[in-house]
């Protein structure tokens, strides 16, 4: 891709314009400059292009990668979205983009059993060389990221620029990506200075949903962002997995997902206790008997290293 086209793509991304169906023909024809002028006019377009040029010079010096459509590192999975980003900003281990991935999402206020499920399932997949994708939020996201960063690695999709750390409790995960000292990659649609905002989290959710062919919804209510993410994944034709457990008291988000074809992993574990030694029943007994907080969002220490033999065969 030549420099001019790349600059136009970056300008489109920082303008906040989403491709959408109205602009599909211009995007397909790579008429990015025409699209900019049609939307913003000549003067605003010139300003956006100047800003894009500055970022393209500045970000490489800060080890921030600008990944645009057509680049080798641009995730093909994002093109399944009706509004894929023109560019995405990345900080950390770019190699993780080229490995098999699994998205894990859930509530910011999980039950203890939910936290343990998140940690367990993240560890299982990470031990099998899957990259765990989540949203860097409190609760389920944090448990999944922490369980996988020491194994195959994790991708955090954030709803703000890299100048902000949110939530603060995950500062060590952000620093591992910023200093490239950990097996983690952060992705953002936003330039460095953009702060977290209510409107940006739903947009982030579609990236989490699209990045993987499979998504695990651990726990959450019907109005949660995690439920929205799972619904987007369903609409994209992704395979969805849930945990239906009576110990989860705020988990009605699974109802419509089950109706739409999601698979209950709790049920799978119960039926496959011979192939998965640390099955659901054992895990639930353990959590009930050992509700001990160990720090970093982890409440127990069950180990499980058996591969789950489904959906990527």
C-alpha positions, 0 to 999 in steps of 0.5 A, a space after each residue: 500500500 502506498 503512503 498516500 492511501 495509508 495516510 487516508 486510512 489513518 485519517 478515516 480512522 481518527 475521524 471516527 467514521 465507520 465504513 457502514 453500508 452507505 460507504 461500501 462502494 467507495 471503501 471497496 474501490 479504495 476511494 478513501 480520499 473521496 470518502 473523506 471529502 464527502 463526509 468532512 469537506 475539503 478543509 476538515 479533510 486536510 486537517 485530518 490528513 495532517 494529523 494522520 501524517 503526524 501520527 504515522 511519524 510519531 507512533 513508530 518511535 513510541 513502539 505503537 503499530 498502526 495496522 491498516 486494511 491491507 497490512 499483513 498484520 490486519 486481522 482478517 476476522 475483522 473484515 467479517 464485521 459490517 463496520 470493520 476499523 480502517 486501522 487499529 493501533 497496537 502495542 505489545 506482541 504482534 505475533 499473537 495476531 497470527 495464532 489461533 484465538 478464543 474470546 472469553 467475556 463476562 461480567 465485571 462483578 462475577 460470582 466466585 464460581 464464575 471467576 474460577 470458570 474464567 480462570 480455568 477455561 482460559 488456562 485450558 485453552 492457553 495450555 493448548 496454544 490458544 490466544 485468549 482475547 478479552 476486554 481488559 475489564 474488571 472481573 471475568 476479563 481480568 481473570 482470563 487475561 491473568 490466567 493466559 499471559 504466562 502461557 500462550 498469551 493474551 490480547 486485550 481490546 481496550 476502549 480508549 487510547 494508550 495514554 490511559 490505564 483503565 481499570 487501574 487494577 490492571 496497570 501491570 498488564 498495561 505496563 507489560 504491553 507498553 514495555 513489551 515485557 509480557 506475552 500480551 498485545 493491546 489493541 485500540 481503535 483510538 489515538 493515544 489521548 482518547 479517554 475511556 467513555 461510555 460510548 466507546 465500550 460497545 464499539 470495542 465489544 464488536 472487535 472482541 466478538 470478531 477476532 475469534 471464531 469461538 466465544 465463551 460467555 462465562 457469566 453476565 446478565 441480559 443487559 451486560 456488555 458481555 451479553 452484547 459481545 456474545 450477541 454480536 459474535 452470534 450474528 457473525 456466525 461464531 460458535 458461542 459457549 456458556 456456563 449454566 450454573 445455579 451458583 451464578 446468581 446474575 447470569 440471565 444473559 445465557 437464556 437467549 444465547 441458549 435459545 440461539 444455539 449456544 453450547 452449555 460447557 457446564 453440561 459438557 463437563 458433567 458428561 465428559 468427566 472421564 476425558 476431563 479429570 477436573 470436571 464440573 462437579 469437582 470444580 464446584 465442590 472445590 469452590 464451595 469448600 475453598 472460597 479463599 481469595 488468593 489475589 489478582 481476582 483468583 479464588 482457588 487453585 484447581 489445575 486442569 490441563 486436558 484439551 477440550 476436544 470440540 469446535 476447532 477439529 
